[in-house]
Amino acid sequence: MRISHVLEVANLVHRSTVWQQTAAFSSSVRHFKQISVVFVEPDGNKVKATGEEGTNLMELAHENDVDLEGACEGACACSTCHVILEDKIYDDLPEPSDEENDMLDLAFGLTDTSRLGCQVELTPEMEGMVIKLPAATRNFYVDGAKPAHH
């Protein structure tokens, strides 16, 4: 009888552990809302891009084959992911950091609603937003060549 009691306790402990692991996994799985925006490239070509909430605009562009450089890969150390946002979206965003403003000072075609794509994350309020890309960037354009997206 003692061995069966030990086996019963062991079985209960095992089931409890499995349940705890399952519960922990289930609660850690997050479902992100899909958000669609439209990028307008310098030639006027419009590209609809869809990504998960929290994705930055530079990553979203790369994932959707939009022609946006991002030479520093999101380190806020260049201005090649410069984008031009709609007034309402720009006004609703947190203020750019000092580092972002320093890089924006180097951007070609700076506007009142310019931001670095690597510093702006998708939110549900951006659904349907139009994002304009500037005519050029101040980096890596040498003899018409530029780096491919990673």
N, C-alpha and C positions, 0 to 999 in steps of 0.2 A: 504494500500500500504506500509505503514511503517513496518508492521510485515513481509510481504513477503520479503522486502529488508533485514531485520535482518536475516531471515531464509536463504536467499541466501548467505549472508556473512558468516553465521555460516557453511553452507555447503561447501563453498570455503575453509574456514579455516580448516575444518575437512579433506577435500581431500588433502590439502597441507600438513597437519601433517602426514597423512598416507603415502603420497609420500616420505616425508623426512625420516620417519622411515624406509620405504622399501629401499630407496637409501642408508641410513646409514648401514643397515644390509647387503645389497648386497656388498657394498664396504669393509665391515669388514670380509667377508667370504674369507678365503685364501685357495687356492688349492695348496697342497704340492706335489711335485714330489715323486713318489714311486721309491725307490732305492733298488736294490738287491745286496747282498754280500754273500760270502761263509765263514762260520766259520769252521775251522778244529780243532776238539776236540783232546785231548791228545792221544786217542786211534786210531786216523786217520780218525774217522767218520767225513764226511763232511755234514754240514747242511746249506742249502740255506735259507737265511733270507731276508725278504723284509720289509721295513719300510719307513716312511715319512722322507723327507729331514728335518734336524734339530734334529732328534731323536738321542740320544747318543748311542754308541755301547753297553753299558751295558743294557739299556732299550730294544734295538733291540734284544739282545740275550735272555733276559727274555721273551719278547713277542713271540719269536719263539722257545721256549723250548731248548735253547742252554745251556749247562752246564757251566755257568759262574756265580760265586757267587755274588759279590757286597754286602758284609756284611754291609757296612756303608750306603747303599742305595743311593749312588751317592754324598756323602758329601765330597769326596776327603780326607777321613780319614782312609783309609786302602789301601791294594794293591791287594785285592781279585778279582778285575775286570781287572787285568793285561792282556793285549793283545799284540800280536806281529804283526806289520803291514808290508806291502810291502814297500820297500825302497822309491819308487816314492811317494806313498801316505804320508808316514812319512815326507818326505822332503817338501811336499806342505802344511803341517799343520802349524798352528802357534806354536811357541815354547811352551813347557810345562811351567806351572807356577812353582814358587818355591815350593808351597805346593805339586803339583803333583810330582815334582822331589824328594822331601823328601819321599813321599810314595813309589815311584818307587825304591828308595834305599833299601826298605824292601822287594821288590818283589823277588820271587823265579824264577830263570832262566832268569834274566834280559838280554836283548839284546840291540844292538844299535838302534833298531826300536821299543822298548817297549813303550807303553803308557797305561794309565788307561782308560778303556772303558767308564767310566762315564764322561770323560773329552773330548772325541772326538765325534763330531756331524757329522751325515751323510751329505755328499754333493754330487751333481751329478757326480763329478769326481771320486767318489768311486764306481760307478757302476761296478759290477763284481769283486771287490776287494776280495782277500783271506786274512782272518784274522786267525792267529794261536793262539791257547790257550796254555799256558805253561803246563808242566806236572803236576804241583801242585801249591798250594798257601800257604802262611804262615798265615793262619787264619782259625779258626773254624773246622779244621779237627781233630776230637777227636773220636777215635775208629771207624773211617770210616764214621762217620755221619757228615752231613753238613746241614745247614738250607735250607729250600725250598724258592723259589722265591716268592716275594710278589705280 
